Amino acid sequence: MQYYAVFAKYNLVLFNFDFMLKEERKQFILNEVRIHSRVLLTDLASLLKVSVDTVRRDIKELDKENKLKKVHGGAVSLGFDYYHIPSHQVYSIEKKAAIAEKAIHLLKDGQVILLSGGTTNLELAKRLPHKLHLTCFTPSLSIAIQLLSKKNVEVIFIGGRVSKDSQITVGGSAINMLSEIKVDLCFLGTNSIHPRDGLTEFDWEIVQLKKAMIHSSKKIISPSISEKLGSLQRYKICGPEEIDILITELEPWDSKLEPFKNLNIQLL
């Protein structure tokens, strides 16, 4: 008999995959999409040990209930299209804001930085002090637009084909442009992070883009809400040894960070 633990806002929900009721299954799907922003039908079916058709029906119902957005092959959170929705509808916005505030303390005048996409990085872009002089590269349309309001930030958009799902540029043009720069800091939006397997994603094109970002940066920073700690996706971006700083909403001595404390990663 297999169980899966899911942390809700206040309670630990223990799901029994062998006898899961429909509403429990839908709650599990909703939890996954809120934490990771995007999920695939095949991955959910494998985790839940049900058919892809069953998951597809559940997602259709959740879409009709306006709890997520159904897309080809899976679902995205309502907060994933973060340029068009209010901040309060973004999952764990308070935690992401706390991470962004910590990240600001790493920035200094004159630095060249790289921001990937993601709601946590968007919060960082919003909170950049107006007096701070930076050069910022980004493949994210939403983040580039947000940075235009910062008069002392030079914004350089990494061009290429735009993914309609993630609103960032992907493909050869973006990767080629990244190969020509070397930034001081890279804030790498985090889908999943594991103390053994490092950073992982389920979107192959995003993986290639993030690999290029790592190669283009002197220091890699992973901003991640604590729900993502210990999670895994199908494709590997990098091992934990390539991460320099991990920023969460937790205090560095929190027990949830214990698996990362023996690694050569600075915890903030």
C-alpha positions in Angstrom: 0.0 0.0 0.0 1.5 3.3 -1.1 1.0 6.7 0.6 2.0 10.2 -0.5 2.3 13.1 1.9 1.2 16.6 0.7 1.6 19.7 2.8 -1.5 21.9 2.6 -1.5 25.4 4.1 -2.1 24.2 7.6 -2.4 20.4 7.6 -0.4 17.4 6.4 -2.7 15.5 4.0 -1.8 11.8 3.6 -3.1 10.3 0.4 -3.5 6.6 -0.1 -3.0 6.0 -3.8 -4.6 2.6 -3.7 -8.0 3.8 -2.4 -8.0 7.5 -3.4 -11.4 9.0 -3.8 -12.0 11.4 -6.7 -12.0 14.5 -4.6 -8.7 13.4 -2.9 -7.2 12.8 -6.4 -8.3 16.3 -7.6 -6.9 17.9 -4.4 -3.5 16.1 -5.1 -3.5 17.4 -8.7 -4.4 20.9 -7.5 -1.6 20.8 -5.0 1.0 19.7 -7.6 0.0 22.4 -10.1 0.0 25.1 -7.4 3.5 24.2 -6.3 5.1 23.5 -9.7 3.0 25.9 -11.8 2.8 23.3 -14.6 2.0 19.5 -14.6 1.8 16.8 -17.3 -1.0 14.3 -17.6 1.4 11.4 -18.0 3.4 12.4 -14.8 0.2 12.8 -12.8 -1.2 9.4 -14.0 2.1 7.7 -13.0 2.1 9.3 -9.5 -1.6 8.5 -8.9 -1.5 5.1 -10.5 -4.5 5.8 -12.7 -5.1 6.2 -16.4 -4.3 9.3 -18.3 -7.9 9.6 -19.3 -8.9 9.7 -15.6 -6.5 12.5 -14.9 -7.7 14.3 -18.0 -11.3 14.2 -16.7 -10.2 15.4 -13.3 -8.3 18.3 -14.9 -11.3 19.2 -17.1 -13.5 19.4 -14.0 -10.9 21.5 -12.1 -10.7 23.8 -15.1 -14.5 24.3 -15.1 -14.3 25.0 -11.4 -11.8 27.7 -12.2 -9.1 26.2 -10.0 -6.5 25.7 -12.8 -6.1 26.1 -16.5 -6.3 23.1 -18.8 -3.6 23.1 -21.5 -2.5 20.6 -24.1 -0.9 17.6 -22.4 -1.5 18.9 -18.8 -2.5 21.9 -16.8 -1.1 25.2 -15.5 -1.9 27.1 -12.3 -4.0 30.2 -12.6 -1.0 32.1 -11.3 1.2 30.8 -14.1 0.0 33.6 -16.5 1.2 36.0 -13.9 1.4 39.0 -16.2 -2.4 39.1 -16.5 -3.5 38.3 -12.9 -3.3 40.2 -9.6 -0.4 39.2 -7.3 -2.7 37.9 -4.6 -3.8 35.1 -6.9 -0.3 33.8 -7.3 0.3 30.7 -5.1 2.3 31.4 -1.9 2.9 35.0 -2.9 3.9 36.0 0.6 6.6 33.3 0.6 7.9 34.4 -2.8 7.9 38.0 -1.7 10.0 37.1 1.4 12.5 35.2 -0.9 12.7 38.3 -3.2 13.5 40.6 -0.2 16.4 38.3 0.8 17.6 38.2 -2.8 17.8 42.0 -3.0 20.6 42.0 -0.4 22.8 40.0 -2.8 22.7 42.9 -5.3 25.3 45.7 -5.7 25.6 48.7 -7.9 27.1 47.9 -11.3 26.4 44.2 -11.4 25.2 42.3 -14.4 22.5 39.8 -13.6 20.4 37.2 -15.3 16.8 36.5 -14.3 14.9 33.5 -15.7 11.2 33.4 -15.7 8.9 32.5 -12.7 6.7 34.2 -10.2 9.5 34.5 -7.6 11.8 36.3 -10.0 8.9 38.5 -11.0 8.6 39.5 -7.3 12.3 40.3 -7.3 12.0 42.4 -10.4 9.1 44.4 -8.8 11.1 45.0 -5.6 14.4 46.1 -7.1 15.3 49.5 -5.5 14.9 52.3 -8.0 18.4 53.7 -7.0 20.2 50.4 -7.8 22.2 50.5 -11.0 22.1 47.1 -12.8 22.3 45.5 -16.2 19.7 42.7 -16.4 19.4 40.0 -19.0 16.2 38.1 -19.1 14.3 35.8 -21.5 11.0 36.5 -19.7 8.6 38.9 -21.3 6.8 39.6 -18.0 10.1 40.4 -16.1 11.4 42.5 -19.0 8.3 44.7 -18.9 8.4 44.9 -15.1 12.0 46.1 -15.2 11.3 48.9 -17.7 9.9 50.9 -14.7 13.3 50.8 -13.1 15.1 53.9 -14.5 18.6 52.7 -13.4 18.3 49.2 -14.7 19.5 48.5 -18.3 17.2 45.8 -19.6 18.5 43.4 -22.3 16.0 40.9 -23.6 17.2 37.5 -24.7 15.4 37.1 -28.0 14.1 34.0 -29.7 11.0 32.0 -30.1 8.5 32.8 -27.3 6.9 29.9 -25.5 3.2 30.7 -25.1 2.9 28.6 -22.0 5.9 30.0 -20.0 6.1 33.5 -21.7 9.8 33.1 -22.1 12.1 32.8 -25.1 13.5 29.3 -25.9 15.4 27.6 -28.7 18.7 28.2 -30.5 18.6 32.0 -30.8 18.2 32.4 -27.0 20.9 29.8 -26.2 23.3 31.4 -28.7 22.9 34.8 -27.1 23.5 33.4 -23.7 26.8 31.8 -24.9 28.1 35.3 -25.5 27.7 36.7 -22.0 29.1 36.1 -18.5 27.0 37.6 -15.8 27.8 38.1 -12.1 24.6 36.5 -10.7 21.9 34.2 -12.2 18.6 33.9 -10.4 17.4 30.6 -11.8 13.7 30.1 -11.4 13.3 26.7 -9.6 10.7 24.1 -10.4 12.1 21.3 -8.3 15.2 21.0 -6.2 16.7 17.8 -4.6 19.8 17.4 -2.3 21.0 14.5 -4.4 19.7 15.3 -7.9 19.9 19.1 -7.9 17.6 21.1 -10.2 15.1 19.4 -12.5 12.3 20.3 -14.9 9.8 18.4 -17.1 10.1 20.8 -20.1 13.0 19.8 -22.3 13.3 23.2 -23.9 13.3 25.0 -20.6 16.0 22.6 -19.4 18.3 23.5 -22.3 17.7 27.3 -21.7 18.5 26.9 -18.0 21.7 24.9 -18.7 22.8 27.7 -21.0 22.1 30.2 -18.2 24.3 28.3 -15.8 27.1 28.3 -18.3 26.7 32.1 -18.7 26.9 32.9 -15.0 29.6 33.2 -12.4 27.2 32.4 -9.5 23.9 30.4 -9.5 21.1 31.3 -7.1 18.1 29.1 -6.7 15.1 30.9 -5.2 12.6 28.3 -4.1 9.6 28.1 -1.8 10.0 25.3 0.7 7.3 23.1 -0.8 9.6 22.4 -3.7 12.5 21.1 -1.5 13.1 17.4 -2.2 10.9 17.3 -5.3 12.0 15.8 -8.7 11.1 16.1 -12.3 12.1 14.0 -15.3 14.9 16.1 -16.8 18.1 17.2 -15.0 19.3 20.8 -15.3 22.3 20.5 -12.9 23.6 18.8 -9.8 23.5 20.4 -6.4 27.2 21.1 -6.7 26.5 23.8 -9.3 24.1 25.8 -7.0 25.9 28.5 -5.0 23.0 29.9 -3.0 19.6 28.5 -2.1 17.0 31.1 -1.0 13.8 30.0 0.7 11.3 31.7 2.9 12.7 29.7 5.8 15.4 30.6 8.3 18.7 28.9 7.4 18.6 26.7 10.5 15.1 25.3 9.7 14.9 21.5 9.9 13.4 21.3 6.4 16.8 22.5 5.0 18.8 19.8 6.9 19.4 17.7 3.7 21.1 20.7 2.1 23.3 21.7 5.0 26.1 19.3 4.2 26.3 20.5 0.6 28.5 23.4 -0.5 25.5 25.6 -0.8 24.9 28.9 1.0 21.5 28.9 2.6 19.6 32.2 2.9 
